[in-house]
Amino acid sequence: MNYFKKILYFARPYKQFAVLNILFNILYAIFSTLSFIALIPVLQILFGETQQLTRPPVWEGISGLKDYATDYFNYQVTLRVQEDQVSALVFICGIVVGLFFLKNLFGYLAAFFLTFLRNGVLKDVRDAIYDKILSLPVSYFSEKRKGDTISRITADVNEVQTSFLSILELVVREPLMIIFTIIAMVMISPQLTIFVFVFLPISGFIISLIGKKLKSQSNLAQQENGHFLSLVEETLSSLKIVKGFNAENRFRQKFQDSTGRLRRILNSLVNRQNLASPTSEFLGVFVIVIILWFGGRMVLLEGTLDGPVFLAFMGLAYNILTPAKQISKASYSVKKGDAAAERIFEVLNTRSHIQDAPDAIEKKSFDQSINIENISFSYEKDYVLEDFSLEVKKGTTVALVGQSGSGKSTIANLLTRFYDVNSGRISIDGTDIRQIKKKDLRGLMGLVTQDSILFNDSIRNNMIVGKETASDQEIIDALKVANAWEFVKDLPQGLDTNVGDSGNRLSGGQKQRLSIARAVLKNPPIMILDEATSALDTESERLVQKALENMMKNRTSVVIAHRLSTIQNADWIVVMQKGKIVEQGKHQDLLLAEGVYQKLVEMQSFD
């Protein structure tokens, strides 16, 4: 129930709907009870036991409300019985119909206003998770499966919808039904009502024993759901590899193993849940039989209770069974919802360690240099960078080269604050980047990665990610700088052409040139190129290389290099090996030194 309370926190903006729901549920419960009590006069007329009152009753204060209401009703019935019994019956039936109509009207209005609360909470929970996903650091998602995160924002939120939010109407309405019904039963026969008080708690205790393991099993089900969604996501993103290596059977088996485990968990979960309904119904009928036995004796043997009144009492007693049954179902739903909500709040309560400092400053310009001072960094245990220092002056191009695992891409991750250094510091114009607002820091930088990340949208909408206010002419100018306009202008819909999922309707070179154009449109003073040409063929590389040269003019650039053509014109080249600088200088000077750089050039191996 702890997580149920946390979910209800999201209901605060919709409290007016909650108030209206409670109001109409109270009216629903009152008229539901009255509709059963109104059957007593009908039965009395049918059995010829109507109490004749020829004078209107006298009001004697609130303490005599029950007797006054009963006598006044009997007085009205008596007036009609004196004319015609059928007329009296029509009168009473009209009242019963009216009561049932009001009961159902108020029930609908209660559900009507609850809909706004429930769907509002659902939207806000989803929005909160998505906002949290956007705010979490890149490192969080390198440790988590994407499918599990997708499962939390879809399956877990849907479980909260069906388990928590769907029972909100039961939380108020069903207990009120039980309370008002018991009040009516006490007014009719306190002795018989005692049995309800004795046996209902016993029934509730037995039902709670059945549902003990529901939360843990629901948690397992949600985890397995996240696992198989991860398998689907991996399969779709790697379909060429799966098919190219004839690995369909292997992946099919992994998926079937996951769905098999999920089936076994759900079988146990649903069967335990299904046991709640027949158990609660049987226990309820058991209580009814006991009331029938003792109530029948009071009517037939002792004469202390009227037959019509007893029948109405039985109707009220049976009227408790439905809400009691719903409450037992709701208790199971709460346990399932609690497991789903726990997974949701695991995400919402995750604290991002990449945050703006309380006194972080705004910085809109880059004026002097980037300084990397004695930094060390590790993703897990082993250090990727150790005691690394470098200065990048404004307007210069610095290239980082080295074989895989030397720490080149880590520098890009640290400059953009996707990760924070373990020790040392990185500063821009003398200010530690941890003291600059993240939005401003990243606003100073353009990023072109090895994998051309494009969204399933039009070319225009992919371009304006970095500058939402850009005009079509600005977009076209950026595309020209990146040598991309030559193919975009020939597309059927030009800028409105959809690039497909991950840009798969375009070639690798076209995707990369669009990525470069997007960075050009942003027009940042610092450009970070993370192996921007490594995945291209020779012709595409020539076009992209020209685009990069256009983009880097009059700009500060940090180039993580893969090919010689990318870095030989750099102002400064840094050769890295196992997280440390082993050589640095200009292209020709490093060649003359006949060291690590020369070997890399000979092998054309900068990856």
Buried (B, 14 or more C-beta within 10 A) or exposed (E): EEBBEBBBEBBEEBEEBBEBBBBBBBBBBBBBBBBBBBBBBBBBBEEEBBBEBEEEBEEEEEEEEEEBEBBBBBBBBBBBBEEEBEBBBEBBBEBBEBBBEBBBBBBEBBBEBBEBBBEBBBEBBBEBBEEBBEEBBEBBEEEBBBBBBBBBBBBBBBBBBEBBBBBBBBBBBBBBBBBBBBBBBBEBBEEBBEBBEEBBEEBBEBBBEBBEEBBEBBBBBBBBBBBBBBBBBBBEEBEEEBEEEEBEEEBEEBBEEBBEBBEEBBEBBEEBBEBBBEBBBEBBEEBBEBBBEBBBEBBEEEEEBBBBBBBBBBBBBBBBBBBBBBBBBBBBBBBBBBBBBBBBBEBBEBEEEBEBEEEBEEBEEBEEBBBBBEBBBBEEEEBBBBBBEBEBEBBBBBBBBBBEEBBBBBBBBBBBBBBBBEEBBBBBBEBBBBBBBBEBBBBBBBBBBBEBBBBBBBBBBBBBBBBEEBEEEBBBBBBBBBBBBEBBEEBEEBBEBBBEEBBEBBBBBBBBBBBBBBBBBBBBBBBBBBBBBBBBEEEBBBBBBBBBEBBBEEBBBBBBBBBBBBBBEBBBBBBBBBBBBBBBBBBEEBBEEEBBBBEBBEEEBBB
